[in-house]
Structure formats: C-alpha cells, structure tokens
Amino acid sequence: MLNGILFLALIAVIVYAGSKLSRYGDALGEKVGLSGSWIGVVLLAAVTSMPEMFAGISASGLVKQADLALGNLFGACIMNMVVVALLGILHHPDPIHRKAGEEQALGASLAMAALALAGLGLVLSRELVPVSLFDIGIFAIAIFLFYLVAQRLIFLFEKRRSPASEPQEYGHLSLKAVVLRFSLAALVIVAAGTALPYVAEALAKQMGWGRSFVGSILMSLATTSPEMVVSISALRMGQVGMALGNLYGSCIFNMSLIFIDDIFYPGSILAQASSTHVFTALLAITMVAVSLIGLIFRAEKKSLRHMSWDSLIILGLYLLGAVLIFRMGLALG
C-alpha cells in the first residue's frame, strides 16, 4: 500500500515539475535566443535522461550487469518512440509532423545514427574488434565522440537558421530567475525520476508481478515518465519542436551513456553484453525511421480519426517487439 502511494506521489511530482521544466525551458530559449527545438534536443533531453544515467551506473558499476545497463538504454529509446506516437494521437486536428521543422528531422536522423553505431558495436565488439582503451571499448568511445559531434551539428544548424521575431512572452522574468527556476525544476525531475524505478520495482514485487508483463510495463512507465511528462507539457504549450526534440534528443543522449556505463564496468560493456540486444537496437532504429519518414512526408491529415499512419506503425512495432523481447528474456526499459 505504501509503495503504491509513493509511486503515485512521485508521478504527481514529476507531472508538476515537468510542466514547470517545459515552461521555463521555453522562457530560457526566449532569453538566450534559442528555439524550443534546441532546448528540447539538448537541455531537456539531458535532464529527463538523467535517471537512465544513474540506473546505468548502478547496473554496470555496482551489480556489474551489462545486459541490465544496455537493456535500460535501448528500452528507453523504444519507449521514447512510443511517446512520439502518443503525441501524434494527442495533437489535433492535423498530424503533429505538419507543425515540426527540419531541426526535428535532423534530431531523428542523428538518433538513428547513434542507435546504429551502438548496434554495430554490439555485433563487432564481441569477436571482430575486441579492443579497449583504458578498459573502455572502442565503440563506446566512438559513440560518445559521435554524441559530441551531434551536439555541434545541432548547434550549427540552429545558428544557421534565421530566428523569427516573436513577441516576448516572459519579459516579466529576468534571465537569472529563469535559470534558477529551470534548474530547480530539473533537480526535482532528476530526483523523482531516479527514485521512481526503485519504487516501481518494489511495488511490482509486492503485488507479485515481478518480471512479468505487467511488472515490465510498470518499469517502462517509471523510466520513461520524465520524457513523457515533459514532452506532453511542451505539446500543450504549443511547442511541438520542444516536445519532439526532447524525445529524439533523449535517444541520442541515451546512446552516449554507453560510454559512461563502460567507465564503471570492468571490461568492454558492448563486448560482454548479450547479442540479443541487437534486436532492441534494430527495433528502436526502425521506429525512429518511421517517425523520420513522417517528418519528411508531412501527411496533410490523419489516416484514421485520431491517429496518423506513422503513429499506428510505431505502436504496432512496439506491440510486436514487446512479444519478441519478452520471449528473449529482455526488458523494455
């Protein structure tokens, strides 16, 4: 009973702090002259993915479970794409991608490249390239370097765009006040988001769910709740770029965490992980690819009453993947 109350309380805290994080992220972008898309891809993505970082450090450094650490990261990317599909359902009346720009397509492309590089690392690190530097796998280093390059590309793309003149919405707030409130909201999100998976695991054990389907879904909800809440809050503010950017950016950031996990793991984490994670990497790549096609194609209206074709395919891939993932004994996040 106590775990259930605590779980709901943490969700409520994340919902409240997530709405504030989106609002002050929007305000920060206005103050420093950056778009909501950049704020979503870079800042919000890093903040909302911090729970995955702490979970990964715990899995790789304390319990030394490579599969647990990587399963959390690939599973988080899959769940982020499910949230993209959910945003497509919530956005009315037009498909959400009609309100997105080229910067979201860039974010999705970089997310696919990061996932593909991690997938290559899983395949090649085991036998063909079992090389490490300072006990860190070569591919883990390459993924982190790619993350830095990706952030540079996003910055240059943002700088190249001519900013549209918009009315000042947060003129009553100083830059110092915005930074302080954004930081406080981020701190609350990180603290509550880090605690939530542990409470969810305790609740699943208490209810007798364990690693069952229901227990795994509960854990997926727990690990993805910061991204989900922040993106939905941004969507409600009319910031489609921030909402989608947070999710694509989180996928890029999650892949960079392989390097962080490898620092704490004894040996190369990609070389010692199960090859079945290649499937989750490919599933995540396919889901991002479908979303990217939607960004480029820009359908004029939704195929179904409340759902566009890309949201339908992403949700279908998730359900199909869930069955195969559980049969292989993996987790969704």
C-alpha positions as CSV (number, residue, x, y, z in Angstrom):
1,M,0.0,0.0,0.0
2,L,2.8,2.4,1.0
3,N,4.7,1.7,-2.3
4,G,1.6,2.3,-4.3
5,I,1.0,5.7,-2.6
6,L,4.7,6.6,-3.0
7,F,4.6,5.6,-6.7
8,L,1.6,7.9,-7.4
9,A,3.1,10.7,-5.3
10,L,6.3,10.6,-7.4
11,I,4.3,10.5,-10.6
12,A,2.4,13.6,-9.4
13,V,5.7,15.4,-8.5
14,I,7.1,14.6,-12.0
15,V,4.0,15.9,-13.7
16,Y,4.2,19.2,-11.7
17,A,7.9,19.6,-12.1
18,G,7.7,18.5,-15.8
19,S,5.2,21.3,-16.6
20,K,7.5,23.8,-14.9
21,L,10.6,22.5,-16.7
22,S,8.8,22.9,-20.1
23,R,7.7,26.4,-19.3
24,Y,11.0,27.6,-18.0
25,G,12.8,25.8,-20.8
26,D,10.7,27.8,-23.2
27,A,11.5,31.0,-21.3
28,L,15.2,30.2,-21.3
29,G,15.1,29.8,-25.1
30,E,13.4,33.2,-25.4
31,K,16.0,34.9,-23.1
32,V,19.1,33.5,-24.9
33,G,17.6,33.5,-28.4
34,L,17.4,29.7,-29.0
35,S,14.4,27.8,-30.3
36,G,12.3,25.4,-28.4
37,S,13.7,22.6,-30.6
38,W,17.2,23.2,-29.5
39,I,16.1,23.4,-25.8
40,G,14.3,20.1,-26.3
41,V,17.1,18.2,-28.1
42,V,19.9,19.4,-25.9
43,L,18.8,20.6,-22.4
44,L,15.5,18.8,-21.8
45,A,16.9,15.6,-23.3
46,A,19.8,15.6,-20.9
47,V,17.7,16.4,-17.8
48,T,15.0,13.8,-18.5
49,S,17.6,11.1,-19.3
50,M,19.5,11.6,-16.0
51,P,17.5,8.7,-14.3
52,E,18.7,6.4,-17.1
53,M,22.3,7.5,-16.4
54,F,22.1,6.8,-12.7
55,A,20.3,3.4,-13.3
56,G,23.0,2.5,-15.8
57,I,25.9,3.4,-13.5
58,S,24.2,1.3,-10.8
59,A,23.8,-1.7,-13.2
60,S,27.3,-1.5,-14.6
61,G,29.3,-0.4,-11.6
62,L,27.5,-2.0,-8.6
63,V,25.9,-5.2,-9.8
64,K,28.1,-5.4,-13.0
65,Q,25.2,-6.4,-15.3
66,A,26.0,-5.3,-18.8
67,D,22.6,-6.7,-20.1
68,L,20.7,-4.7,-17.5
69,A,22.5,-1.5,-18.3
70,L,22.1,-1.7,-22.1
71,G,18.6,-3.1,-21.9
72,N,17.6,0.0,-19.9
73,L,19.1,2.3,-22.6
74,F,17.7,0.6,-25.7
75,G,14.4,0.1,-23.9
76,A,14.2,3.8,-23.1
77,C,14.7,4.7,-26.7
78,I,11.9,2.3,-27.7
79,M,9.6,3.9,-25.1
80,N,10.5,7.4,-26.3
81,M,9.3,6.5,-29.8
82,V,6.0,5.2,-28.2
83,V,5.7,8.7,-26.6
84,V,6.2,10.2,-30.1
85,A,3.3,8.1,-31.3
86,L,1.3,9.2,-28.3
87,L,2.0,12.9,-29.1
88,G,0.7,12.2,-32.6
89,I,-2.6,11.0,-31.2
90,L,-2.9,13.9,-28.7
91,H,-2.2,16.6,-31.3
92,H,-5.3,17.8,-33.0
93,P,-6.6,18.2,-35.6
94,D,-3.6,17.9,-38.0
95,P,-0.8,15.3,-37.9
96,I,1.9,16.6,-35.5
97,H,4.6,16.4,-38.1
98,R,3.0,19.2,-40.1
99,K,4.0,21.5,-37.2
100,A,7.5,20.1,-37.0
101,G,10.5,21.6,-38.8
102,E,13.8,20.5,-40.4
103,E,15.5,20.5,-37.0
104,Q,13.3,17.6,-35.8
105,A,14.3,15.6,-38.9
106,L,17.9,16.3,-38.1
107,G,17.4,15.1,-34.5
108,A,15.7,11.9,-35.6
109,S,18.5,11.3,-38.2
110,L,21.2,11.7,-35.5
111,A,19.2,9.4,-33.2
112,M,19.1,6.7,-35.9
113,A,22.9,7.1,-36.5
114,A,23.7,6.8,-32.7
115,L,21.5,3.7,-32.4
116,A,23.1,2.2,-35.5
117,L,26.6,2.8,-34.1
118,A,25.6,1.2,-30.9
119,G,24.2,-1.8,-32.8
120,L,27.4,-2.1,-34.8
121,G,29.3,-2.0,-31.5
122,L,27.3,-4.9,-30.2
123,V,27.9,-7.0,-33.3
124,L,31.6,-6.2,-33.8
125,S,32.9,-5.7,-30.2
126,R,32.4,-9.4,-29.3
127,E,34.7,-11.0,-31.8
128,L,35.9,-8.8,-34.6
129,V,37.0,-5.7,-32.7
130,P,37.6,-6.7,-29.1
131,V,39.7,-3.6,-28.5
132,S,39.6,-1.4,-25.4
133,L,41.3,1.8,-24.4
134,F,41.8,2.3,-20.7
135,D,39.4,-0.6,-20.1
136,I,36.7,1.2,-22.2
137,G,35.5,-0.3,-25.5
138,I,36.5,1.4,-28.7
139,F,32.9,1.6,-29.9
140,A,31.8,3.1,-26.6
141,I,34.3,5.9,-27.1
142,A,33.2,6.3,-30.7
143,I,29.5,6.6,-29.6
144,F,30.5,9.3,-27.1
145,L,32.5,11.2,-29.8
146,F,29.5,11.0,-32.1
147,Y,27.3,12.5,-29.4
148,L,29.7,15.5,-29.2
149,V,29.7,15.8,-33.0
150,A,25.9,15.6,-33.0
151,Q,25.5,18.4,-30.5
152,R,27.9,20.5,-32.6
153,L,25.8,19.8,-35.7
154,I,22.6,20.7,-33.9
155,F,24.2,24.0,-32.6
156,L,25.5,24.9,-36.1
157,F,22.1,24.1,-37.7
158,E,20.3,26.3,-35.1
159,K,22.8,29.1,-35.6
160,R,22.4,29.0,-39.4
161,R,18.6,29.4,-39.2
162,S,17.3,33.0,-39.2
163,P,15.2,33.3,-36.0
164,A,11.7,34.5,-36.4
165,S,10.7,37.6,-34.5
166,E,8.2,36.6,-31.8
167,P,6.5,38.6,-29.1
168,Q,8.2,38.5,-25.7
169,E,6.2,36.1,-23.5
170,Y,8.4,36.1,-20.5
171,G,9.5,39.7,-20.3
172,H,8.5,39.9,-16.7
173,L,11.1,37.3,-15.7
174,S,14.9,38.0,-15.6
175,L,17.4,35.6,-17.1
176,K,18.7,34.8,-13.6
177,A,15.2,34.0,-12.3
178,V,14.5,31.7,-15.4
179,V,17.8,29.8,-14.9
180,L,17.1,29.4,-11.2
181,R,13.6,28.1,-11.7
182,F,14.7,25.8,-14.6
183,S,17.4,24.4,-12.5
184,L,15.1,23.7,-9.6
185,A,12.6,22.0,-11.8
186,A,15.3,19.9,-13.4
187,L,16.6,18.9,-9.9
188,V,13.2,17.8,-8.9
189,I,12.7,15.8,-12.1
190,V,16.1,14.1,-11.7
191,A,15.5,13.2,-8.1
192,A,11.9,11.9,-8.5
193,G,12.8,10.2,-11.8
194,T,15.7,8.4,-10.3
195,A,13.7,7.2,-7.3
196,L,10.6,6.1,-9.3
197,P,12.1,2.9,-10.9
198,Y,13.1,1.6,-7.5
199,V,9.7,2.3,-6.0
200,A,8.1,0.7,-9.1
201,E,10.3,-2.4,-8.7
202,A,9.3,-2.7,-5.0
203,L,5.6,-2.3,-5.9
204,A,5.9,-5.0,-8.6
205,K,7.4,-7.4,-6.2
206,Q,4.8,-6.5,-3.5
207,M,2.0,-7.2,-6.0
208,G,3.5,-10.4,-7.2
209,W,4.2,-9.1,-10.7
210,G,8.0,-9.4,-10.6
211,R,9.4,-9.6,-14.1
212,S,6.0,-10.4,-15.6
213,F,4.5,-8.4,-18.5
214,V,2.6,-6.1,-16.0
215,G,5.8,-5.6,-14.0
216,S,7.9,-4.8,-17.0
217,I,5.2,-2.3,-18.3
218,L,5.3,-0.6,-14.9
219,M,9.0,-0.3,-15.0
220,S,8.8,1.1,-18.6
221,L,6.4,3.7,-17.4
222,A,8.6,4.6,-14.5
223,T,11.8,5.0,-16.5
224,T,10.1,7.0,-19.3
225,S,7.8,9.2,-17.2
226,P,10.1,12.3,-17.2
227,E,10.4,12.3,-21.0
228,M,6.6,11.6,-21.4
229,V,5.5,14.3,-18.9
230,V,7.9,17.0,-20.2
231,S,7.0,16.3,-23.9
232,I,3.2,16.3,-23.2
233,S,3.6,19.6,-21.3
234,A,5.6,21.1,-24.2
235,L,2.9,19.9,-26.6
236,R,0.2,21.6,-24.5
237,M,2.1,24.8,-24.7
238,G,2.1,24.6,-28.5
239,Q,5.9,23.8,-28.5
240,V,5.9,20.9,-30.9
241,G,9.6,21.3,-31.7
242,M,10.5,21.1,-28.0
243,A,8.2,18.1,-27.4
244,L,9.7,16.0,-30.3
245,G,13.2,17.4,-29.8
246,N,13.2,16.1,-26.2
247,L,12.4,12.6,-27.3
248,Y,14.8,12.4,-30.3
249,G,17.5,14.1,-28.1
250,S,16.9,11.6,-25.3
251,C,17.7,8.8,-27.7
252,I,21.0,10.4,-28.7
253,F,21.9,11.1,-25.1
254,N,20.9,7.6,-24.0
255,M,23.4,6.1,-26.5
256,S,26.1,8.4,-25.2
257,L,25.5,6.9,-21.8
258,I,27.0,3.6,-23.0
259,F,30.4,5.3,-22.7
260,I,29.5,6.4,-19.1
261,D,28.4,2.9,-18.2
262,D,31.6,1.4,-19.7
263,I,33.7,3.6,-17.5
264,F,32.2,1.9,-14.4
265,Y,32.0,-1.6,-16.0
266,P,35.0,-4.0,-15.8
267,G,35.9,-4.5,-19.4
268,S,34.1,-3.6,-22.6
269,I,30.4,-3.4,-21.9
270,L,29.4,-3.9,-25.5
271,A,31.7,-6.9,-25.9
272,Q,30.2,-8.7,-22.9
273,A,26.6,-7.9,-23.4
274,S,24.1,-10.4,-24.9
275,S,23.8,-10.3,-28.7
276,T,20.0,-10.3,-28.3
277,H,20.3,-6.5,-27.6
278,V,20.9,-6.2,-31.4
279,F,17.2,-6.8,-31.8
280,T,16.2,-4.0,-29.5
281,A,18.7,-1.7,-31.2
282,L,17.2,-2.6,-34.6
283,L,13.6,-2.2,-33.3
284,A,14.5,1.3,-32.0
285,I,16.1,2.3,-35.3
286,T,13.0,1.1,-37.2
287,M,10.7,3.1,-35.0
288,V,12.8,6.2,-35.4
289,A,13.0,5.6,-39.2
290,V,9.2,5.5,-39.4
291,S,8.9,8.8,-37.4
292,L,11.6,10.4,-39.7
293,I,9.6,9.4,-42.8
294,G,6.6,11.1,-41.2
295,L,8.6,14.2,-40.6
296,I,9.7,14.3,-44.3
297,F,6.4,13.2,-45.9
298,R,4.2,15.5,-43.8
299,A,0.8,14.0,-44.3
300,E,-2.0,16.6,-44.7
301,K,-4.5,14.8,-42.5
302,K,-4.6,11.8,-40.2
303,S,-5.2,8.4,-41.8
304,L,-7.6,7.4,-39.0
305,R,-9.9,9.6,-36.9
306,H,-7.3,10.4,-34.2
307,M,-4.2,8.6,-35.4
308,S,-1.8,9.2,-38.3
309,W,-0.2,6.3,-40.2
310,D,3.2,6.7,-38.6
311,S,1.8,6.6,-35.0
312,L,-0.1,3.4,-35.9
313,I,3.0,1.7,-37.3
314,I,5.2,2.8,-34.3
315,L,2.6,1.4,-31.9
316,G,2.3,-1.8,-34.0
317,L,6.1,-2.2,-33.9
318,Y,6.1,-1.7,-30.2
319,L,3.5,-4.4,-29.6
320,L,5.2,-6.8,-31.9
321,G,8.6,-6.1,-30.4
322,A,7.2,-6.4,-26.8
323,V,6.2,-10.0,-27.5
324,L,9.6,-10.9,-29.1
325,I,11.5,-9.1,-26.4
326,F,9.8,-10.9,-23.5
327,R,10.3,-14.2,-25.3
328,M,14.0,-13.5,-25.4
329,G,14.0,-12.6,-21.7
330,L,14.9,-8.9,-22.1
331,A,13.2,-5.8,-20.7
332,L,11.7,-2.7,-22.3
333,G,13.3,-0.1,-20.2
